[in-house]
Each structure stands twice: as structure tokens, then as C-alpha cells.
Amino acid sequence: MLALLYILWAVPAMAASVDDQMPLSCRTPVVTSAQANAGQRVLEPLYADTQKLLVDVQKAFYQARELARLPDARLQIFNRDDLRDCTTSAYSEMAFRGMRPYDAVLICSNFRFVVANYEQIFFVIAHELGHLKYRHAELAEDTEKLLRGRWLAAHPRNPNTPYDRKERRRQLTAAVCPQLNRQASDQEFEADRFAVDLTRRAGYDPTQGALTQRQIADYLAAAARTDVPGHDRLERARRIIERAEASLSPRLGAD
């Protein structure tokens, strides 16, 4: 009988503990394939020659990787049927092959709808390498753990009241996500600054990055999709131009 009572008490408590540790979804949910392809039905590709695009993406990646001094970064290109996590058209992450982690820049199939020339390709890839250079993913994960821990310490679960999983999750998300989204916006601007400097070092026009932001905004609008809540790509375009004008003698951050 005592064992049964313990199980009845322990199982809900363990479930609540697991719920508290599950990753938060502060960004908008990944869209369906039908939604993701909506922009492709409405818009004409800016880069009509897909084969040339693949060649230019690989060339730009290896050129930018060398300049950024990130020799271990890898490139992955998704086809049209593999749209996982492609909330825009390119992103970076810590990926795993077996148990070995590595930095990856991932290019989605809709990339051809948001870039129009080699300089724009280079800028986008430089931006993603900036995320890797500054370890943004790890910093965001550390921040989430810190904020989550503080909130959980201040709001311990009361075993004498019914456990409402959805409500507790909503409260945790409401407390933590605004700060995480602000950090995400700051990281986007930092990666843009890195891309401006790297693009100029490569001898290209960094204001092409501003055009790319506008083209991405058009694509997202056509596909009825959004980026990080409160994140304005036109504001990013404005800041890219300001950075480009102020960085005639660029200096990348010290390693």
C-alpha cells in the first residue's frame, strides 16, 4: 500500500519536473510545407539557375569560412522536400554526427527566392558564420537555463494544488521568452555587423545585405510567415547600410 501511494505521488512530480525542463518555443512555430511553398508559388525566383546557385553557395561558403577563420564549419543544403526548421532561408546551428558536434550553416530550398547575386549569397553566409563565431546558440541556451532556473526557484510547484501543465508552461514562457527574444534580436544585429565587415574584407558591397533583408521580408510576406516576434527586417536593412557606411576600415572582433 505504501509503495502504491509513493508511486501515485512520485509519478506526477516527476512528470512536472520533466515539463519544467522541456525547451521553450519562443519563436513562431515551424510552418507546414504547404505554407512554406506558398511564397514559391507567388514569387518568381531571383536566382533562376538552380545549378549555378548551388555552385555559388559552395564557393561563397568556403571563401567566407576562410576569412572568418572557422575551418571546422560545414555547409548543408536542404532540398525542397526537407523544410525542417526553415523559418527563413538560411540558419546556423550546432549539429551532431554521431556524438561529435560541429558547426553548420544550413541553406534551405527557398534560398533562390531571397538572393539575387553572389554578393548577397556571400553576405547571408557571412551572417550565419557570425552566429557561429560569437557562439550565439550556446549563449542563448545558457540564458534560457538561467532565466528558467530563476523562475522555477521563485515559483515552486505546490504539491497541495492540482498540477496544470499548460498554465504553468504558459507562465514560464511569458516570463522567459521576452528576454530571450530581445537577446535574439541583439544577436541578429551583431551577426549583421560581422557580415558587413567580412563582406567588405572580401571586396564586395555590404549594402547588398540590406537588399537581401528586403527580399526576405517580401518572401515572408508572400508566404504569410514571420520571423522572431518584434524583429523588423527593414530596421536591420537600415542598420546594415549605416554599418557599411561607417566601416570603410573594417576591423573584425578579436578571436
N, C-alpha and C positions, 0 to 999 in steps of 0.2 A: 504493500500500500504506500509506504514512504517513497519507494522507488517511482511509483506511478505519479505521485504528487510532485516529485522532483522533476520528472520529465515534463509534466504539464506546465511547470514554472519555467524550466530552462529553455525549452524549445522556442517559445515566443521571445524570450530575452535574447537568445542567440540570433533569431531572425531580425530583431530590431537592431542589434549590433551590426549585422551584415548590411542592413539597409542604410545605416548611418555611414558606412564606408564606401558605398557604391558611388562611382563617378557622377558628377553633376553634368547636366546638359544645359549650359548657359548659352550656347549658340543655338541658332534656329535649327530645327530638325533637318536631317538629310532628306532631300526631296525624292520623289519617285522617279523612275526612269522616264515616264510619260511627261512629267513636269520638266525634267532636265532637258528633254529633247524638244520642248516647246520652242525655245529660242532658236534651235537649229531649223525648225520648220518656218519660223517667221523671218529670220535674218539670212542674208547671203554671207557665206564665209569670207572673211577678209583675206585669208590665205587659201586660195582655191587649190593650189597644188599640194596635196597632202604628202606626197613623197618628198618634195622639196622641204616642206615644213619639218618632217622627221629628221632630215639631214641637218637643217639649220638649228633645230633644237639641240641635237647632239653636239654640233660644233660650238654653239654658244655655251652649252653647259661646261664643256671641258675647258674652254677659254676662260670663262668666269671662275670656275673652280680653281684654276691655276693662279689667277690674280688674287683670289680671296684666300689662297693658301689653305684650302680644305681638301687635301688629297684623298681623304677617305670617304668623301661624299659620293653617293651614287645616284644615278638617274633611272627613273622608272616611268614608262609611258603606258597609260591605260587605253584600251580600245573602247569602242562605243558601247559595248555590252557590259563593261565593268566600270560603273559610275560611283563606286563606294566613296563616300566622304568628299565627293567633288562638289562642294558648295560654291566654288568659283570655277577656276580653270587650271590652277596650279597650287600646290601646297607642299609643305615640308614636314617631316616627322622623324622620330626615332623609330626605325623599323627593326625587325628581327629576322634573321635567317638561322633557324635552329635556335640556339640560346645566345647567339652572338649579335649584339646590337650594332646598328650602323645608321648613319645619317642619310636620308634620302630626300631628293626633290622629285615630286611626282607631277607629271603633266597629264591632264585629262583630255578626253577626246574633243571637248568643246573649245580647246585652246585655239583652234583655227578661226574661231568666231570673235576672238578678242585681241589678236595680234595681227598687224598688217605688214611688218617688215622685220628684218634681222635685228635692228636696234631695239625694237620693242620686245622681241624674244629675249635678247640679252638682258634687258632691264628686269623683266619678270623673274628670270632665273637668278639674277643677282639679288633681287629682293628676297627670294626664298633662301638663298645662301646666307643672307644677312640674318634670317631667323636662326639658322644653324650656327653661324659664327657667334652670336650672342646667347646661344643656348636658351632661346625663348621658351621652348616647350618644357624644359626642365624647371625653369623659373616659374612658369605658370602652374606646374604641378606642385611645386613647393609652396606657392602662395595658397593654392586651394587647400592643401593639407593643413597649413597654419590657420587659415580662416575657419575651416571646418572644425578643427580641434578646439578653437576658442569658442565657437558657437555651441558645440556639444558640451563643453565644460560648463558653460553658462546656462544651458538648458538640458539638464539630465532628464532622462525619461523617468516618469513617475510610475512605479510598478503597481500602484494602487488605482490607477485610472486606465481605462481602455486604451489600447495602442491603436492610433490612427496613422497608418503608414503614409497615406497620401498627404495628410495635413502636415505631418512632421517633415516630410520631404519638401512640401511647398514652403514651409517656414525656413528651412535650411537654404533652399535655393534663393528665396527672396533676400536672405541676409548676406549670402556669399557672392552671388552672381554679379551684382552691380560693380563690386570692386574688381572682380575678375575681368569683366568686360572693359572697364577702364584700363586695366593693365594690358589687355589685348589690343586696344586702340593705340596705346603708347608704343607697344611693340611693333605694330604695323608702321607707325611713323618712323621708328628707329630703323626698321628694315628698309624703308624707302630712302632714308638718308644714306644708308650703306650702299644701296643700289645706285643712287645718284653719283656718289664718289667713285664706285667701281666702274660704272659706265663711262664716266669721264676719263678715268685712267686708261680704259681700253680704247679711247679715241672716238667714242660715239657721243651722240647728242642725248643727254639725260632727260631733256624735256619730252622725248618720246614716251617716257614713263607716264607723264601726265596725260598724254593722248590715250595711252593704254587704259588708264583708270576710267576715262570717259567711255571708252569702248566696252569695258567690263560692265560699267553701270548700264549702258544700253542693252547689253546682252541679258543682264539680270532682270531688267525691267521687262524685256520681251518674254523671258521665261517665268515671270512672276515669282522671283526669288529674292531673298535678302541676304545681306552679309551680317557681320556682328551687329547686334542691336545698337542703334545710335551712331554707327560708323558711317561717315559720309565720304564716299569716294571722290566727289568733286572737291571737297576740302583737302583730301590727300593730293589731288592733282595740283591744287593751288600751292600747297607746301612743297611739292616736288619742284615746281618752277622756281619758287623762292630759294630753295636749297641749290638748285642748279646755277642760279644767278650769283649766289654767294660762295660758290665752291670752285672758282676758277683755278685755285691752287689747292686741290683736294688733299685731305690727309685722312687716311683710314685709321680707325681706332687701333691702338697698340695691342699686340697679341698678349 
